[in-house]
Amino acid sequence: MESNSEYIGRRISIPENIKALYSHFYFAENSSNTTVTRTLLPSFQVMLIFSLGTPVSIKLKGKEIFTIDRFLMLGPVKKALEYQLPPQSEIIVVNFLGDATYNLFGLSQVNQHFISSFYKDCLIVIWKHIFELPDANSRAEYLLSVGQSYLCQTAPLSLSFTDDCIQTPKAKYIAEKYSKTVRTVQMQYQKKFGFSAKEYHRYQRFIRAIEFIQSCIEADRLVDWAELVFEFGYYDQSHLIRDFKHYIHLTPSQYLAIQYQVCGISA
């Protein structure tokens, strides 16, 4: 949880019985007199953001700025994005898991222009309800009840194929297991998730590299870049740098310097 006297941000965990839909919720509130800016790392998940106070803005690197006065659904988030919480703003973010949005909305990649009026009307109803609730916990409980209601009224989500894809995103392995062609698996993966297995594998390698850097910071030891490159299957340091620039628009050393500043540690 990120917290001070005027800004609060925290992750809200999800019970096991609803994890077929959501990975987690995120709540943030800014009661200060200044705008708070944060950067969100790529998650390869679709997000539904509800704004419950002063409209907030969100910016994808090098792209247009979206103002959220009620709600915005976007994703899967493949690159870092920046969001700004002005004074007296509040958000709660729903992070969908795997192919949940494909099963719920028939969409794997979310573009506001293609969400039907039916789903917009549903989201307006949800927004109005959570707007009237008093705090983040009650809002999270309501969102959980919405998800639970869906699961109770429909056939279970077919996540067995999905889970294998997430754990082992290798088209050849999956094709052999399910007696499908590699091309069929690739097309089904793209259709359900909005990204290829190759894209997801690349992203997972990047996240493991981030975790390695964080472990070095926590252990107060220097990052061995050669070890990182070898350990996670990068061809060389240039390959590693390309991935960092691709996902968060920073070099590894720039990212490390920022983390030292955030943690209050001298490099």
C-alpha positions in Angstrom: 0.0 0.0 0.0 1.2 3.5 -0.9 0.0 6.0 1.7 0.6 9.4 3.2 -1.7 11.8 4.9 -3.4 13.0 1.7 -2.8 10.2 -0.9 -3.7 6.6 -0.5 -3.2 3.8 -3.0 -3.7 0.1 -2.3 -4.2 -3.2 -4.0 -7.3 -5.2 -3.0 -7.0 -9.0 -3.3 -9.6 -11.2 -4.8 -11.1 -14.4 -3.2 -10.3 -17.7 -4.9 -13.9 -18.3 -6.0 -13.9 -15.2 -8.3 -10.4 -15.4 -9.7 -11.7 -16.7 -13.0 -12.7 -13.1 -13.7 -10.5 -10.7 -11.8 -6.8 -10.7 -10.7 -7.2 -7.8 -8.3 -8.7 -4.4 -7.7 -6.7 -1.2 -7.2 -7.9 1.8 -5.2 -6.4 5.3 -5.1 -7.6 8.6 -3.5 -6.0 12.0 -3.7 -7.3 14.4 -1.0 -4.3 16.8 -1.4 -4.2 20.2 -3.1 -1.8 19.1 -5.8 -2.0 16.6 -8.7 -0.4 13.2 -8.2 1.2 11.6 -11.2 2.0 7.8 -11.3 3.4 5.4 -13.9 1.7 2.0 -14.3 3.9 -0.8 -15.6 2.4 -3.0 -18.4 0.3 -5.8 -17.1 -1.0 -7.5 -20.3 -4.4 -7.3 -18.7 -7.6 -5.4 -19.6 -8.5 -2.8 -17.0 -11.8 -1.1 -16.2 -11.2 2.2 -14.4 -14.0 3.9 -12.4 -13.5 7.6 -11.6 -15.5 8.6 -8.5 -14.4 12.2 -7.9 -12.6 14.9 -10.0 -12.0 13.5 -13.5 -8.7 11.8 -13.9 -6.5 11.6 -17.0 -4.5 8.7 -18.4 -1.8 8.9 -21.1 -0.2 6.2 -23.1 3.3 7.1 -24.1 3.3 9.2 -27.2 -0.5 9.0 -27.6 -3.5 10.9 -26.8 -4.7 11.7 -23.2 -8.0 10.2 -22.1 -10.1 12.0 -19.5 -12.1 9.7 -17.3 -15.1 11.3 -15.7 -17.0 8.1 -15.0 -15.3 5.0 -16.5 -12.8 3.8 -19.1 -12.0 0.2 -20.2 -8.7 -0.3 -22.0 -6.2 -3.0 -22.7 -4.6 -5.4 -22.7 -2.0 -2.9 -21.4 1.2 -3.8 -23.2 3.3 -0.7 -22.4 3.7 1.7 -19.5 1.1 4.4 -19.1 1.0 7.5 -17.0 -2.1 8.6 -15.0 -2.8 11.8 -13.1 -5.0 12.1 -10.1 -6.0 15.8 -9.5 -7.1 17.1 -6.1 -10.2 15.4 -4.7 -10.0 12.5 -7.2 -10.7 8.8 -6.5 -10.5 5.7 -8.7 -11.1 2.0 -8.4 -9.5 -0.2 -11.1 -10.8 -3.7 -12.0 -8.1 -5.9 -13.5 -9.5 -8.7 -15.6 -7.7 -12.1 -15.6 -6.7 -14.0 -18.7 -9.5 -14.2 -21.3 -12.3 -13.0 -19.0 -13.1 -10.0 -21.1 -13.4 -12.2 -24.2 -15.9 -14.4 -22.3 -17.8 -11.5 -20.8 -17.9 -9.0 -23.7 -16.7 -11.0 -26.7 -13.7 -8.7 -26.8 -10.0 -9.4 -26.2 -8.8 -5.9 -27.2 -10.8 -3.0 -25.8 -11.5 0.1 -27.9 -14.2 2.4 -26.6 -15.6 2.9 -30.1 -16.5 -0.7 -30.3 -18.1 -1.4 -27.0 -21.9 -1.8 -27.6 -24.4 0.6 -26.0 -25.7 -2.4 -24.0 -22.4 -2.8 -22.2 -22.0 1.0 -21.8 -25.5 1.1 -20.1 -24.4 -1.8 -17.8 -21.2 0.0 -16.8 -23.2 3.2 -16.2 -25.4 1.3 -13.8 -22.4 -0.2 -12.0 -20.7 3.3 -11.8 -23.8 4.9 -10.3 -24.0 2.1 -7.7 -20.4 2.3 -6.5 -20.5 6.1 -6.6 -23.1 6.0 -3.9 -21.2 3.5 -1.7 -19.1 5.0 1.2 -15.6 3.5 0.8 -13.2 1.3 -1.2 -14.1 -1.9 0.7 -17.8 -1.7 0.1 -17.2 -0.9 -3.6 -14.9 -3.9 -3.9 -17.6 -6.1 -2.3 -20.1 -4.9 -4.8 -17.8 -5.5 -7.7 -17.2 -9.0 -6.4 -20.9 -9.6 -6.1 -21.4 -8.5 -9.8 -18.7 -11.0 -10.9 -20.1 -13.8 -8.7 -23.6 -13.2 -10.1 -22.2 -13.6 -13.6 -20.5 -16.9 -12.7 -23.7 -18.2 -11.1 -25.9 -17.4 -14.0 -23.7 -18.8 -16.8 -21.6 -21.8 -17.6 -18.2 -21.8 -16.0 -15.5 -20.0 -18.0 -13.5 -22.4 -20.0 -10.1 -21.6 -18.5 -8.3 -24.9 -18.8 -6.9 -24.0 -22.2 -6.3 -20.5 -21.0 -4.4 -21.5 -17.9 -2.0 -23.7 -19.9 -1.4 -20.8 -22.3 -0.6 -18.4 -19.4 1.8 -20.9 -17.7 3.5 -22.1 -20.8 3.0 -19.7 -23.7 4.6 -21.9 -26.3 2.4 -22.6 -29.3 4.1 -25.9 -30.3 3.7 -27.3 -26.8 0.0 -26.3 -26.6 -0.7 -27.6 -30.2 0.7 -31.0 -29.3 -1.2 -31.2 -26.1 -4.6 -30.4 -27.7 -4.0 -32.0 -31.1 -4.2 -28.7 -32.9 -2.0 -27.0 -35.5 0.4 -24.4 -34.3 -1.4 -21.8 -36.5 -4.7 -22.6 -34.9 -3.3 -22.2 -31.4 -1.7 -18.9 -32.4 -5.0 -17.6 -33.8 -7.0 -18.7 -30.8 -4.5 -17.1 -28.4 -4.7 -13.8 -30.3 -8.5 -14.0 -30.5 -9.0 -14.6 -26.7 -6.2 -12.5 -25.2 -5.5 -9.8 -27.7 -1.8 -10.6 -27.9 0.3 -13.5 -29.2 2.0 -16.2 -27.1 5.3 -14.8 -28.3 4.4 -11.3 -27.0 3.4 -12.7 -23.7 6.6 -14.8 -23.4 8.6 -11.7 -24.1 6.7 -9.8 -21.4 7.2 -12.5 -18.8 10.9 -12.4 -19.4 10.9 -8.6 -18.9 8.9 -9.0 -15.6 11.4 -11.5 -14.3 14.3 -9.1 -15.2 12.4 -6.4 -13.2 12.0 -8.8 -10.2 15.8 -9.6 -10.4 16.7 -5.9 -10.2 14.3 -5.4 -7.3 15.8 -8.3 -5.4 19.3 -6.7 -5.8 18.0 -3.4 -4.4 16.3 -5.1 -1.5 19.5 -7.1 -0.8 21.6 -3.9 -1.1 23.9 -5.5 -3.8 25.0 -4.3 -7.2 23.0 -5.5 -10.2 25.2 -7.9 -12.2 23.9 -7.1 -15.7 25.9 -9.9 -17.3 24.2 -12.4 -14.9 20.8 -10.9 -15.7 21.3 -11.2 -19.4 22.4 -14.9 -19.1 19.8 -15.9 -16.5 16.8 -14.7 -18.5 17.8 -15.6 -22.0 18.7 -12.2 -23.5 21.2 -12.3 -26.4 23.2 -9.4 -25.0 22.8 -6.2 -23.1 21.5 -4.4 -26.2 18.7 -6.9 -26.3 17.8 -6.2 -22.7 17.9 -2.4 -23.3 15.5 -2.8 -26.2 13.0 -4.6 -24.0 13.1 -1.9 -21.3 12.7 0.9 -23.8 9.8 -1.0 -25.5 7.8 -1.5 -22.2 8.7 1.4 -20.0 10.6 3.8 -22.3 13.7 3.7 -20.0 17.0 2.0 -20.1 17.8 -0.6 -17.4 20.2 1.8 -15.7 17.7 4.7 -15.8 15.1 2.4 -14.2 17.5 1.3 -11.5 18.4 4.9 -10.7 14.7 5.8 -10.4 14.2 2.8 -8.0 17.1 4.0 -5.8 15.5 7.4 -5.6 12.1 6.0 -4.8 13.6 3.8 -2.1 15.7 6.6 -0.7 19.0 4.6 -1.3 22.3 6.0 -2.5 23.4 4.2 -5.7 
